[in-house]
Amino acid sequence: MDRIAVEQGLMTEYRLLRSTGADPDWDVLVIVGYPNVDGYSGITKEFEAIRAAHTTVPVNGKTLRQLGTIVSSRRLVPG
């Protein structure tokens, strides 16, 4: 869905990074860039249309909610 949002200009980027540390508090980091300070709230309507057209593809029979939990969310700006 994020790839489609980037193609449509709703997001500037998305990246998925994995931690290599032993026993981390988290093991996956998702970075999403937005073209304005409104962030997701600025693209909610358009992104929900992308979500509605999306077909979930389970990983080893599990969906995102079964695979993990969001432990933190932060709004960051370039320095």
All heavy atoms as a GROMACS GRO file, in nm:
protein
  609
    1MET      N    1   0.083  -0.119   0.000
    1MET     CA    2   0.000   0.000   0.000
    1MET      C    3   0.087   0.125   0.000
    1MET      O    4   0.056   0.223  -0.067
    1MET     CB    5  -0.093  -0.002   0.121
    1MET     CG    6  -0.197  -0.112   0.116
    1MET     SD    7  -0.318  -0.110   0.252
    1MET     CE    8  -0.214  -0.138   0.393
    2ASP      N    9   0.197   0.120   0.079
    2ASP     CA   10   0.286   0.236   0.084
    2ASP      C   11   0.351   0.263  -0.052
    2ASP      O   12   0.369   0.378  -0.091
    2ASP     CB   13   0.392   0.218   0.191
    2ASP     CG   14   0.334   0.220   0.332
    2ASP    OD1   15   0.215   0.253   0.348
    2ASP    OD2   16   0.408   0.189   0.426
    3ARG      N   17   0.386   0.157  -0.125
    3ARG     CA   18   0.445   0.174  -0.259
    3ARG      C   19   0.348   0.249  -0.349
    3ARG      O   20   0.387   0.342  -0.420
    3ARG     CB   21   0.479   0.039  -0.320
    3ARG     CG   22   0.535   0.051  -0.463
    3ARG     CD   23   0.556  -0.083  -0.529
    3ARG     NE   24   0.439  -0.170  -0.526
    3ARG     CZ   25   0.335  -0.160  -0.609
    3ARG    NH1   26   0.330  -0.066  -0.700
    3ARG    NH2   27   0.234  -0.245  -0.599
    4ILE      N   28   0.221   0.213  -0.343
    4ILE     CA   29   0.119   0.280  -0.423
    4ILE      C   30   0.106   0.426  -0.380
    4ILE      O   31   0.095   0.516  -0.464
    4ILE     CB   32  -0.016   0.207  -0.413
    4ILE    CG1   33  -0.004   0.068  -0.477
    4ILE    CG2   34  -0.128   0.287  -0.477
    4ILE    CD1   35  -0.120  -0.024  -0.447
    5ALA      N   36   0.110   0.450  -0.249
    5ALA     CA   37   0.100   0.588  -0.199
    5ALA      C   38   0.218   0.672  -0.247
    5ALA      O   39   0.200   0.789  -0.282
    5ALA     CB   40   0.093   0.588  -0.046
    6VAL      N   41   0.336   0.614  -0.253
    6VAL     CA   42   0.453   0.686  -0.306
    6VAL      C   43   0.433   0.716  -0.455
    6VAL      O   44   0.457   0.828  -0.501
    6VAL     CB   45   0.584   0.607  -0.282
    6VAL    CG1   46   0.700   0.669  -0.360
    6VAL    CG2   47   0.617   0.602  -0.134
    7GLU      N   48   0.387   0.616  -0.530
    7GLU     CA   49   0.363   0.635  -0.673
    7GLU      C   50   0.260   0.744  -0.700
    7GLU      O   51   0.270   0.817  -0.798
    7GLU     CB   52   0.316   0.503  -0.737
    7GLU     CG   53   0.423   0.398  -0.744
    7GLU     CD   54   0.370   0.261  -0.786
    7GLU    OE1   55   0.247   0.246  -0.807
    7GLU    OE2   56   0.452   0.168  -0.797
    8GLN      N   57   0.163   0.758  -0.610
    8GLN     CA   58   0.060   0.860  -0.624
    8GLN      C   59   0.102   0.995  -0.566
    8GLN      O   60   0.026   1.092  -0.574
    8GLN     CB   61  -0.070   0.814  -0.558
    8GLN     CG   62  -0.135   0.697  -0.628
    8GLN     CD   63  -0.266   0.655  -0.562
    8GLN    OE1   64  -0.317   0.720  -0.469
    8GLN    NE2   65  -0.321   0.546  -0.611
    9GLY      N   66   0.220   1.004  -0.506
    9GLY     CA   67   0.268   1.128  -0.449
    9GLY      C   68   0.212   1.158  -0.311
    9GLY      O   69   0.231   1.269  -0.259
   10LEU      N   70   0.142   1.062  -0.250
   10LEU     CA   71   0.086   1.083  -0.117
   10LEU      C   72   0.194   1.073  -0.010
   10LEU      O   73   0.184   1.137   0.095
   10LEU     CB   74  -0.024   0.980  -0.088
   10LEU     CG   75  -0.140   0.978  -0.186
   10LEU    CD1   76  -0.233   0.861  -0.155
   10LEU    CD2   77  -0.215   1.110  -0.180
   11MET      N   78   0.295   0.989  -0.035
   11MET     CA   79   0.409   0.973   0.054
   11MET      C   80   0.536   0.999  -0.027
   11MET      O   81   0.538   0.977  -0.148
   11MET     CB   82   0.416   0.830   0.111
   11MET     CG   83   0.304   0.793   0.201
   11MET     SD   84   0.325   0.621   0.255
   11MET     CE   85   0.185   0.600   0.361
   12THR      N   86   0.639   1.045   0.041
   12THR     CA   87   0.766   1.069  -0.027
   12THR      C   88   0.856   0.946  -0.026
   12THR      O   89   0.941   0.931  -0.113
   12THR     CB   90   0.841   1.187   0.037
   12THR    OG1   91   0.864   1.157   0.176
   12THR    CG2   92   0.761   1.316   0.024
   13GLU      N   93   0.837   0.859   0.074
   13GLU     CA   94   0.919   0.738   0.084
   13GLU      C   95   0.860   0.643   0.187
   13GLU      O   96   0.775   0.681   0.266
   13GLU     CB   97   1.062   0.770   0.127
   13GLU     CG   98   1.072   0.821   0.271
   13GLU     CD   99   1.214   0.835   0.321
   13GLU    OE1  100   1.296   0.746   0.292
   13GLU    OE2  101   1.241   0.934   0.388
   14TYR      N  102   0.905   0.520   0.181
   14TYR     CA  103   0.880   0.424   0.288
   14TYR      C  104   0.998   0.328   0.291
   14TYR      O  105   1.056   0.297   0.188
   14TYR     CB  106   0.747   0.348   0.271
   14TYR     CG  107   0.748   0.248   0.158
   14TYR    CD1  108   0.775   0.114   0.182
   14TYR    CD2  109   0.721   0.288   0.027
   14TYR    CE1  110   0.777   0.022   0.079
   14TYR    CE2  111   0.724   0.197  -0.076
   14TYR     CZ  112   0.751   0.064  -0.050
   14TYR     OH  113   0.754  -0.027  -0.153
   15ARG      N  114   1.037   0.290   0.411
   15ARG     CA  115   1.149   0.195   0.428
   15ARG      C  116   1.118   0.102   0.542
   15ARG      O  117   1.050   0.140   0.637
   15ARG     CB  118   1.280   0.269   0.457
   15ARG     CG  119   1.325   0.357   0.342
   15ARG     CD  120   1.465   0.410   0.356
   15ARG     NE  121   1.488   0.478   0.482
   15ARG     CZ  122   1.609   0.504   0.530
   15ARG    NH1  123   1.716   0.467   0.464
   15ARG    NH2  124   1.623   0.568   0.644
   16LEU      N  125   1.172  -0.018   0.533
   16LEU     CA  126   1.159  -0.118   0.637
   16LEU      C  127   1.299  -0.160   0.676
   16LEU      O  128   1.377  -0.203   0.592
   16LEU     CB  129   1.080  -0.239   0.586
   16LEU     CG  130   1.064  -0.356   0.683
   16LEU    CD1  131   0.968  -0.319   0.796
   16LEU    CD2  132   1.015  -0.478   0.609
   17LEU      N  133   1.333  -0.143   0.804
   17LEU     CA  134   1.465  -0.179   0.855
   17LEU      C  135   1.449  -0.282   0.966
   17LEU      O  136   1.354  -0.278   1.042
   17LEU     CB  137   1.536  -0.055   0.911
   17LEU     CG  138   1.552   0.063   0.815
   17LEU    CD1  139   1.609   0.183   0.889
   17LEU    CD2  140   1.639   0.027   0.697
   18ARG      N  141   1.545  -0.374   0.974
   18ARG     CA  142   1.543  -0.476   1.079
   18ARG      C  143   1.660  -0.454   1.174
   18ARG      O  144   1.770  -0.420   1.132
   18ARG     CB  145   1.555  -0.616   1.019
   18ARG     CG  146   1.433  -0.659   0.943
   18ARG     CD  147   1.442  -0.800   0.890
   18ARG     NE  148   1.557  -0.816   0.802
   18ARG     CZ  149   1.647  -0.913   0.811
   18ARG    NH1  150   1.637  -1.003   0.906
   18ARG    NH2  151   1.747  -0.920   0.727
   19SER      N  152   1.637  -0.477   1.302
   19SER     CA  153   1.742  -0.467   1.402
   19SER      C  154   1.827  -0.593   1.398
   19SER      O  155   1.776  -0.704   1.378
   19SER     CB  156   1.681  -0.453   1.541
   19SER     OG  157   1.781  -0.462   1.640
   20THR      N  158   1.957  -0.577   1.420
   20THR     CA  159   2.047  -0.693   1.427
   20THR      C  160   2.097  -0.715   1.568
   20THR      O  161   2.175  -0.806   1.592
   20THR     CB  162   2.168  -0.674   1.333
   20THR    OG1  163   2.240  -0.558   1.373
   20THR    CG2  164   2.124  -0.662   1.188
   21GLY      N  165   2.052  -0.633   1.661
   21GLY     CA  166   2.096  -0.645   1.800
   21GLY      C  167   2.036  -0.767   1.868
   21GLY      O  168   1.932  -0.818   1.830
   22ALA      N  169   2.106  -0.812   1.972
   22ALA     CA  170   2.057  -0.925   2.050
   22ALA      C  171   1.946  -0.878   2.144
   22ALA      O  172   1.963  -0.780   2.217
   22ALA     CB  173   2.172  -0.986   2.130
   23ASP      N  174   1.832  -0.946   2.143
   23ASP     CA  175   1.721  -0.918   2.233
   23ASP      C  176   1.682  -0.770   2.236
   23ASP      O  177   1.679  -0.706   2.341
   23ASP     CB  178   1.755  -0.967   2.374
   23ASP     CG  179   1.631  -0.976   2.462
   23ASP    OD1  180   1.521  -1.002   2.408
   23ASP    OD2  181   1.645  -0.956   2.583
   24PRO      N  182   1.650  -0.712   2.120
   24PRO     CA  183   1.613  -0.570   2.117
   24PRO      C  184   1.470  -0.547   2.169
   24PRO      O  185   1.390  -0.640   2.176
   24PRO     CB  186   1.619  -0.537   1.968
   24PRO     CG  187   1.582  -0.666   1.901
   24PRO     CD  188   1.643  -0.774   1.989
   25ASP      N  189   1.441  -0.423   2.206
   25ASP     CA  190   1.305  -0.386   2.246
   25ASP      C  191   1.212  -0.393   2.125
   25ASP      O  192   1.092  -0.408   2.138
   25ASP     CB  193   1.300  -0.246   2.304
   25ASP     CG  194   1.372  -0.237   2.438
   25ASP    OD1  195   1.381  -0.341   2.507
   25ASP    OD2  196   1.417  -0.128   2.473
   26TRP      N  197   1.271  -0.378   2.007
   26TRP     CA  198   1.196  -0.389   1.881
   26TRP      C  199   1.288  -0.453   1.779
   26TRP      O  200   1.408  -0.452   1.793
   26TRP     CB  201   1.148  -0.251   1.834
   26TRP     CG  202   1.258  -0.150   1.823
   26TRP    CD1  203   1.298  -0.061   1.917
   26TRP    CD2  204   1.347  -0.131   1.710
   26TRP    NE1  205   1.405   0.012   1.872
   26TRP    CE2  206   1.436  -0.028   1.744
   26TRP    CE3  207   1.356  -0.189   1.585
   26TRP    CZ2  208   1.536   0.017   1.657
   26TRP    CZ3  209   1.456  -0.145   1.498
   26TRP    CH2  210   1.543  -0.042   1.535
   27ASP      N  211   1.228  -0.511   1.675
   27ASP     CA  212   1.310  -0.576   1.574
   27ASP      C  213   1.286  -0.526   1.432
   27ASP      O  214   1.359  -0.560   1.340
   27ASP     CB  215   1.297  -0.728   1.581
   27ASP     CG  216   1.154  -0.775   1.566
   27ASP    OD1  217   1.063  -0.693   1.554
   27ASP    OD2  218   1.135  -0.898   1.566
   28VAL      N  219   1.182  -0.444   1.413
   28VAL     CA  220   1.153  -0.389   1.281
   28VAL      C  221   1.118  -0.242   1.297
   28VAL      O  222   1.045  -0.204   1.388
   28VAL     CB  223   1.035  -0.464   1.215
   28VAL    CG1  224   0.999  -0.401   1.081
   28VAL    CG2  225   1.067  -0.611   1.197
   29LEU      N  226   1.170  -0.160   1.206
   29LEU     CA  227   1.142  -0.017   1.204
   29LEU      C  228   1.086   0.017   1.067
   29LEU      O  229   1.147  -0.018   0.965
   29LEU     CB  230   1.269   0.063   1.231
   29LEU     CG  231   1.261   0.214   1.215
   29LEU    CD1  232   1.171   0.274   1.323
   29LEU    CD2  233   1.400   0.275   1.221
   30VAL      N  234   0.972   0.083   1.064
   30VAL     CA  235   0.913   0.129   0.939
   30VAL      C  236   0.924   0.280   0.936
   30VAL      O  237   0.884   0.348   1.032
   30VAL     CB  238   0.765   0.086   0.927
   30VAL    CG1  239   0.704   0.142   0.799
   30VAL    CG2  240   0.753  -0.065   0.931
   31ILE      N  241   0.979   0.333   0.828
   31ILE     CA  242   0.994   0.478   0.811
   31ILE      C  243   0.906   0.520   0.693
   31ILE      O  244   0.917   0.463   0.584
   31ILE     CB  245   1.140   0.516   0.783
   31ILE    CG1  246   1.228   0.473   0.899
   31ILE    CG2  247   1.152   0.666   0.754
   31ILE    CD1  248   1.377   0.488   0.871
   32VAL      N  249   0.820   0.617   0.717
   32VAL     CA  250   0.732   0.668   0.612
   32VAL      C  251   0.751   0.819   0.606
   32VAL      O  252   0.750   0.886   0.709
   32VAL     CB  253   0.585   0.635   0.642
   32VAL    CG1  254   0.494   0.690   0.533
   32VAL    CG2  255   0.565   0.486   0.655
   33GLY      N  256   0.768   0.872   0.485
   33GLY     CA  257   0.782   1.017   0.467
   33GLY      C  258   0.658   1.075   0.402
   33GLY      O  259   0.598   1.014   0.313
   34TYR      N  260   0.619   1.190   0.450
   34TYR     CA  261   0.501   1.259   0.396
   34TYR      C  262   0.546   1.392   0.336
   34TYR      O  263   0.641   1.454   0.383
   34TYR     CB  264   0.399   1.284   0.506
   34TYR     CG  265   0.344   1.158   0.566
   34TYR    CD1  266   0.397   1.106   0.684
   34TYR    CD2  267   0.241   1.088   0.504
   34TYR    CE1  268   0.346   0.989   0.739
   34TYR    CE2  269   0.192   0.971   0.558
   34TYR     CZ  270   0.244   0.922   0.675
   34TYR     OH  271   0.196   0.806   0.729
   35PRO      N  272   0.477   1.439   0.234
   35PRO     CA  273   0.518   1.563   0.167
   35PRO      C  274   0.485   1.691   0.242
   35PRO      O  275   0.522   1.799   0.200
   35PRO     CB  276   0.445   1.557   0.033
   35PRO     CG  277   0.323   1.476   0.061
   35PRO     CD  278   0.365   1.376   0.166
   36ASN      N  279   0.413   1.680   0.356
   36ASN     CA  280   0.379   1.800   0.433
   36ASN      C  281   0.371   1.765   0.582
   36ASN      O  282   0.374   1.649   0.619
   36ASN     CB  283   0.248   1.862   0.383
   36ASN     CG  284   0.132   1.766   0.394
   36ASN    OD1  285   0.104   1.713   0.501
   36ASN    ND2  286   0.064   1.741   0.283
   37VAL      N  287   0.358   1.865   0.665
   37VAL     CA  288   0.360   1.845   0.810
   37VAL      C  289   0.233   1.778   0.865
   37VAL      O  290   0.231   1.736   0.980
   37VAL     CB  291   0.383   1.979   0.886
   37VAL    CG1  292   0.519   2.036   0.851
   37VAL    CG2  293   0.272   2.078   0.856
   38ASP      N  294   0.130   1.764   0.782
   38ASP     CA  295   0.007   1.700   0.827
   38ASP      C  296   0.024   1.549   0.846
   38ASP      O  297  -0.055   1.486   0.914
   38ASP     CB  298  -0.107   1.725   0.729
   38ASP     CG  299  -0.148   1.871   0.724
   38ASP    OD1  300  -0.131   1.941   0.826
   38ASP    OD2  301  -0.196   1.914   0.618
   39GLY      N  302   0.129   1.492   0.786
   39GLY     CA  303   0.152   1.349   0.799
   39GLY      C  304   0.035   1.268   0.747
   39GLY      O  305  -0.030   1.304   0.649
   40TYR      N  306   0.005   1.158   0.816
   40TYR     CA  307  -0.102   1.070   0.770
   40TYR      C  308  -0.237   1.141   0.763
   40TYR      O  309  -0.316   1.116   0.672
   40TYR     CB  310  -0.113   0.947   0.861
   40TYR     CG  311  -0.219   0.851   0.814
   40TYR    CD1  312  -0.196   0.770   0.703
   40TYR    CD2  313  -0.342   0.843   0.877
   40TYR    CE1  314  -0.294   0.683   0.657
   40TYR    CE2  315  -0.440   0.757   0.833
   40TYR     CZ  316  -0.416   0.677   0.723
   40TYR     OH  317  -0.514   0.592   0.677
   41SER      N  318  -0.262   1.232   0.856
   41SER     CA  319  -0.393   1.300   0.856
   41SER      C  320  -0.415   1.379   0.727
   41SER      O  321  -0.529   1.403   0.688
   41SER     CB  322  -0.409   1.390   0.978
   41SER     OG  323  -0.315   1.495   0.976
   42GLY      N  324  -0.306   1.414   0.660
   42GLY     CA  325  -0.319   1.488   0.534
   42GLY      C  326  -0.351   1.400   0.414
   42GLY      O  327  -0.387   1.450   0.307
   43ILE      N  328  -0.340   1.267   0.430
   43ILE     CA  329  -0.367   1.176   0.318
   43ILE      C  330  -0.467   1.066   0.355
   43ILE      O  331  -0.486   0.971   0.280
   43ILE     CB  332  -0.237   1.109   0.267
   43ILE    CG1  333  -0.177   1.015   0.373
   43ILE    CG2  334  -0.137   1.212   0.221
   43ILE    CD1  335  -0.076   0.917   0.318
   44THR      N  336  -0.532   1.080   0.469
   44THR     CA  337  -0.619   0.973   0.520
   44THR      C  338  -0.720   0.927   0.416
   44THR      O  339  -0.733   0.807   0.390
   44THR     CB  340  -0.692   1.018   0.647
   44THR    OG1  341  -0.595   1.055   0.745
   44THR    CG2  342  -0.781   0.910   0.702
   45LYS      N  343  -0.793   1.017   0.357
   45LYS     CA  344  -0.898   0.980   0.261
   45LYS      C  345  -0.840   0.902   0.144
   45LYS      O  346  -0.891   0.795   0.108
   45LYS     CB  347  -0.970   1.104   0.211
   45LYS     CG  348  -1.080   1.076   0.113
   45LYS     CD  349  -1.147   1.204   0.067
   45LYS     CE  350  -1.250   1.177  -0.040
   45LYS     NZ  351  -1.311   1.300  -0.092
   46GLU      N  352  -0.732   0.951   0.087
   46GLU     CA  353  -0.671   0.886  -0.028
   46GLU      C  354  -0.609   0.751   0.009
   46GLU      O  355  -0.620   0.653  -0.065
   46GLU     CB  356  -0.564   0.976  -0.091
   46GLU     CG  357  -0.619   1.104  -0.149
   46GLU     CD  358  -0.629   1.218  -0.048
   46GLU    OE1  359  -0.615   1.195   0.075
   46GLU    OE2  360  -0.651   1.333  -0.093
   47PHE      N  361  -0.544   0.745   0.127
   47PHE     CA  362  -0.482   0.620   0.168
   47PHE      C  363  -0.586   0.515   0.202
   47PHE      O  364  -0.567   0.396   0.173
   47PHE     CB  365  -0.387   0.640   0.286
   47PHE     CG  366  -0.297   0.522   0.308
   47PHE    CD1  367  -0.183   0.506   0.232
   47PHE    CD2  368  -0.328   0.425   0.402
   47PHE    CE1  369  -0.100   0.395   0.250
   47PHE    CE2  370  -0.246   0.314   0.421
   47PHE     CZ  371  -0.132   0.299   0.344
   48GLU      N  372  -0.697   0.555   0.260
   48GLU     CA  373  -0.804   0.458   0.290
   48GLU      C  374  -0.862   0.399   0.163
   48GLU      O  375  -0.905   0.284   0.162
   48GLU     CB  376  -0.911   0.521   0.378
   48GLU     CG  377  -0.863   0.547   0.520
   48GLU     CD  378  -0.808   0.422   0.590
   48GLU    OE1  379  -0.870   0.314   0.580
   48GLU    OE2  380  -0.702   0.434   0.656
   49ALA      N  381  -0.861   0.474   0.053
   49ALA     CA  382  -0.905   0.419  -0.076
   49ALA      C  383  -0.806   0.312  -0.123
   49ALA      O  384  -0.847   0.208  -0.176
   49ALA     CB  385  -0.918   0.530  -0.180
   50ILE      N  386  -0.677   0.336  -0.101
   50ILE     CA  387  -0.575   0.235  -0.134
   50ILE      C  388  -0.597   0.112  -0.047
   50ILE      O  389  -0.594  -0.002  -0.095
   50ILE     CB  390  -0.433   0.292  -0.114
   50ILE    CG1  391  -0.406   0.405  -0.214
   50ILE    CG2  392  -0.328   0.182  -0.125
   50ILE    CD1  393  -0.279   0.484  -0.186
   51ARG      N  394  -0.619   0.133   0.081
   51ARG     CA  395  -0.641   0.021   0.174
   51ARG      C  396  -0.764  -0.061   0.135
   51ARG      O  397  -0.763  -0.185   0.140
   51ARG     CB  398  -0.657   0.073   0.317
   51ARG     CG  399  -0.663  -0.036   0.421
   51ARG     CD  400  -0.694   0.015   0.562
   51ARG     NE  401  -0.614   0.126   0.606
   51ARG     CZ  402  -0.491   0.118   0.658
   51ARG    NH1  403  -0.434   0.001   0.671
   51ARG    NH2  404  -0.427   0.227   0.697
   52ALA      N  405  -0.871   0.005   0.093
   52ALA     CA  406  -0.994  -0.065   0.055
   52ALA      C  407  -0.973  -0.156  -0.066
   52ALA      O  408  -1.037  -0.260  -0.078
   52ALA     CB  409  -1.105   0.036   0.027
   53ALA      N  410  -0.881  -0.117  -0.155
   53ALA     CA  411  -0.854  -0.197  -0.275
   53ALA      C  412  -0.747  -0.304  -0.251
   53ALA      O  413  -0.722  -0.388  -0.337
   53ALA     CB  414  -0.809  -0.104  -0.388
   54HIS      N  415  -0.686  -0.302  -0.133
   54HIS     CA  416  -0.576  -0.393  -0.100
   54HIS      C  417  -0.625  -0.532  -0.063
   54HIS      O  418  -0.725  -0.548   0.006
   54HIS     CB  419  -0.496  -0.334   0.017
   54HIS     CG  420  -0.384  -0.421   0.064
   54HIS    ND1  421  -0.271  -0.442  -0.010
   54HIS    CD2  422  -0.369  -0.491   0.178
   54HIS    CE1  423  -0.190  -0.522   0.058
   54HIS    NE2  424  -0.246  -0.554   0.172
   55THR      N  425  -0.551  -0.632  -0.108
   55THR     CA  426  -0.577  -0.770  -0.068
   55THR      C  427  -0.468  -0.813   0.029
   55THR      O  428  -0.350  -0.808  -0.004
   55THR     CB  429  -0.576  -0.864  -0.190
   55THR    OG1  430  -0.676  -0.821  -0.282
   55THR    CG2  431  -0.603  -1.007  -0.149
   56THR      N  432  -0.508  -0.854   0.149
   56THR     CA  433  -0.411  -0.898   0.250
   56THR      C  434  -0.348  -1.030   0.207
   56THR      O  435  -0.418  -1.122   0.166
   56THR     CB  436  -0.480  -0.915   0.386
   56THR    OG1  437  -0.534  -0.788   0.425
   56THR    CG2  438  -0.383  -0.963   0.493
   57VAL      N  439  -0.215  -1.037   0.218
   57VAL     CA  440  -0.142  -1.160   0.187
   57VAL      C  441  -0.074  -1.206   0.316
   57VAL      O  442   0.023  -1.145   0.361
   57VAL     CB  443  -0.036  -1.134   0.077
   57VAL    CG1  444   0.043  -1.262   0.049
   57VAL    CG2  445  -0.100  -1.080  -0.049
   58PRO      N  446  -0.125  -1.310   0.379
   58PRO     CA  447  -0.067  -1.359   0.504
   58PRO      C  448   0.077  -1.408   0.485
   58PRO      O  449   0.114  -1.456   0.378
   58PRO     CB  450  -0.158  -1.475   0.544
   58PRO     CG  451  -0.285  -1.453   0.469
   58PRO     CD  452  -0.245  -1.386   0.341
   59VAL      N  453   0.157  -1.394   0.590
   59VAL     CA  454   0.294  -1.445   0.592
   59VAL      C  455   0.293  -1.569   0.682
   59VAL      O  456   0.262  -1.558   0.800
   59VAL     CB  457   0.392  -1.340   0.648
   59VAL    CG1  458   0.531  -1.397   0.661
   59VAL    CG2  459   0.390  -1.214   0.562
   60ASN      N  460   0.321  -1.683   0.624
   60ASN     CA  461   0.314  -1.810   0.698
   60ASN      C  462   0.179  -1.825   0.768
   60ASN      O  463   0.171  -1.869   0.882
   60ASN     CB  464   0.428  -1.822   0.798
   60ASN     CG  465   0.563  -1.830   0.732
   60ASN    OD1  466   0.575  -1.884   0.621
   60ASN    ND2  467   0.664  -1.776   0.796
   61GLY      N  468   0.074  -1.780   0.700
   61GLY     CA  469  -0.061  -1.793   0.754
   61GLY      C  470  -0.101  -1.688   0.855
   61GLY      O  471  -0.210  -1.695   0.911
   62LYS      N  472  -0.014  -1.590   0.881
   62LYS     CA  473  -0.042  -1.488   0.982
   62LYS      C  474  -0.054  -1.350   0.919
   62LYS      O  475   0.019  -1.316   0.826
   62LYS     CB  476   0.068  -1.484   1.088
   62LYS     CG  477   0.077  -1.613   1.168
   62LYS     CD  478   0.186  -1.604   1.271
   62LYS     CE  479   0.193  -1.732   1.352
   62LYS     NZ  480   0.297  -1.725   1.455
   63THR      N  481  -0.145  -1.268   0.973
   63THR     CA  482  -0.160  -1.130   0.928
   63THR      C  483  -0.071  -1.039   1.012
   63THR      O  484  -0.014  -1.082   1.113
   63THR     CB  485  -0.306  -1.085   0.940
   63THR    OG1  486  -0.344  -1.087   1.077
   63THR    CG2  487  -0.399  -1.172   0.857
   64LEU      N  488  -0.063  -0.913   0.975
   64LEU     CA  489   0.023  -0.818   1.046
   64LEU      C  490  -0.007  -0.815   1.196
   64LEU      O  491   0.084  -0.818   1.278
   64LEU     CB  492   0.006  -0.678   0.986
   64LEU     CG  493   0.090  -0.567   1.048
   64LEU    CD1  494   0.238  -0.598   1.037
   64LEU    CD2  495   0.058  -0.434   0.985
   65ARG      N  496  -0.131  -0.811   1.233
   65ARG     CA  497  -0.168  -0.806   1.375
   65ARG      C  498  -0.123  -0.930   1.451
   65ARG      O  499  -0.097  -0.925   1.570
   65ARG     CB  500  -0.318  -0.786   1.391
   65ARG     CG  501  -0.365  -0.650   1.346
   65ARG     CD  502  -0.514  -0.634   1.372
   65ARG     NE  503  -0.570  -0.523   1.300
   65ARG     CZ  504  -0.576  -0.399   1.346
   65ARG    NH1  505  -0.530  -0.373   1.466
   65ARG    NH2  506  -0.629  -0.302   1.274
   66GLN      N  507  -0.114  -1.043   1.382
   66GLN     CA  508  -0.069  -1.166   1.446
   66GLN      C  509   0.084  -1.177   1.449
   66GLN      O  510   0.138  -1.253   1.528
   66GLN     CB  511  -0.126  -1.288   1.372
   66GLN     CG  512  -0.277  -1.295   1.381
   66GLN     CD  513  -0.335  -1.393   1.282
   66GLN    OE1  514  -0.292  -1.400   1.167
   66GLN    NE2  515  -0.434  -1.468   1.326
   67LEU      N  516   0.150  -1.101   1.365
   67LEU     CA  517   0.296  -1.108   1.356
   67LEU      C  518   0.367  -1.018   1.456
   67LEU      O  519   0.480  -1.044   1.494
   67LEU     CB  520   0.342  -1.072   1.215
   67LEU     CG  521   0.310  -1.175   1.108
   67LEU    CD1  522   0.338  -1.117   0.970
   67LEU    CD2  523   0.389  -1.303   1.130
   68GLY      N  524   0.303  -0.910   1.497
   68GLY     CA  525   0.373  -0.819   1.587
   68GLY      C  526   0.285  -0.711   1.643
   68GLY      O  527   0.166  -0.704   1.615
   69THR      N  528   0.346  -0.626   1.723
   69THR     CA  529   0.278  -0.517   1.791
   69THR      C  530   0.356  -0.388   1.771
   69THR      O  531   0.479  -0.389   1.780
   69THR     CB  532   0.270  -0.546   1.942
   69THR    OG1  533   0.203  -0.670   1.961
   69THR    CG2  534   0.196  -0.438   2.016
   70ILE      N  535   0.288  -0.279   1.745
   70ILE     CA  536   0.354  -0.150   1.737
   70ILE      C  537   0.390  -0.108   1.879
   70ILE      O  538   0.303  -0.098   1.965
   70ILE     CB  539   0.263  -0.045   1.671
   70ILE    CG1  540   0.234  -0.086   1.527
   70ILE    CG2  541   0.326   0.094   1.678
   70ILE    CD1  542   0.130   0.000   1.457
   71VAL      N  543   0.519  -0.086   1.904
   71VAL     CA  544   0.563  -0.052   2.039
   71VAL      C  545   0.586   0.098   2.057
   71VAL      O  546   0.594   0.147   2.168
   71VAL     CB  547   0.690  -0.130   2.081
   71VAL    CG1  548   0.660  -0.279   2.087
   71VAL    CG2  549   0.805  -0.100   1.988
   72SER      N  550   0.597   0.170   1.945
   72SER     CA  551   0.619   0.313   1.955
   72SER      C  552   0.592   0.378   1.820
   72SER      O  553   0.603   0.315   1.716
   72SER     CB  554   0.765   0.341   1.995
   72SER     OG  555   0.789   0.479   2.004
   73SER      N  556   0.556   0.503   1.824
   73SER     CA  557   0.535   0.582   1.703
   73SER      C  558   0.582   0.724   1.734
   73SER      O  559   0.548   0.778   1.838
   73SER     CB  560   0.388   0.581   1.663
   73SER     OG  561   0.370   0.657   1.545
   74ARG      N  562   0.662   0.778   1.644
   74ARG     CA  563   0.715   0.914   1.666
   74ARG      C  564   0.706   0.993   1.536
   74ARG      O  565   0.730   0.939   1.428
   74ARG     CB  566   0.859   0.908   1.711
   74ARG     CG  567   0.875   0.846   1.847
   74ARG     CD  568   1.015   0.865   1.898
   74ARG     NE  569   1.023   0.813   2.033
   74ARG     CZ  570   1.088   0.703   2.065
   74ARG    NH1  571   1.152   0.636   1.973
   74ARG    NH2  572   1.090   0.661   2.189
   75ARG      N  573   0.680   1.122   1.548
   75ARG     CA  574   0.684   1.211   1.433
   75ARG      C  575   0.821   1.277   1.434
   75ARG      O  576   0.861   1.340   1.533
   75ARG     CB  577   0.575   1.316   1.443
   75ARG     CG  578   0.571   1.407   1.322
   75ARG     CD  579   0.453   1.497   1.328
   75ARG     NE  580   0.336   1.419   1.290
   75ARG     CZ  581   0.226   1.473   1.239
   75ARG    NH1  582   0.217   1.602   1.223
   75ARG    NH2  583   0.126   1.396   1.207
   76LEU      N  584   0.893   1.262   1.326
   76LEU     CA  585   1.029   1.316   1.313
   76LEU      C  586   1.034   1.413   1.196
   76LEU      O  587   0.958   1.400   1.101
   76LEU     CB  588   1.130   1.204   1.290
   76LEU     CG  589   1.128   1.090   1.393
   76LEU    CD1  590   1.219   0.976   1.346
   76LEU    CD2  591   1.171   1.140   1.528
   77VAL      N  592   1.125   1.508   1.203
   77VAL     CA  593   1.146   1.602   1.093
   77VAL      C  594   1.296   1.604   1.060
   77VAL      O  595   1.380   1.581   1.148
   77VAL     CB  596   1.096   1.744   1.127
   77VAL    CG1  597   0.946   1.744   1.148
   77VAL    CG2  598   1.165   1.799   1.250
   78PRO      N  599   1.331   1.631   0.934
   78PRO     CA  600   1.472   1.638   0.897
   78PRO      C  601   1.544   1.747   0.978
   78PRO      O  602   1.486   1.850   1.011
   78PRO     CB  603   1.470   1.674   0.749
   78PRO     CG  604   1.335   1.635   0.702
   78PRO     CD  605   1.243   1.652   0.820
   79GLY      N  606   1.669   1.722   1.011
   79GLY     CA  607   1.748   1.816   1.091
   79GLY      C  608   1.815   1.924   1.010
   79GLY      O  609   1.813   1.935   0.895
   0.00000   0.00000   0.00000
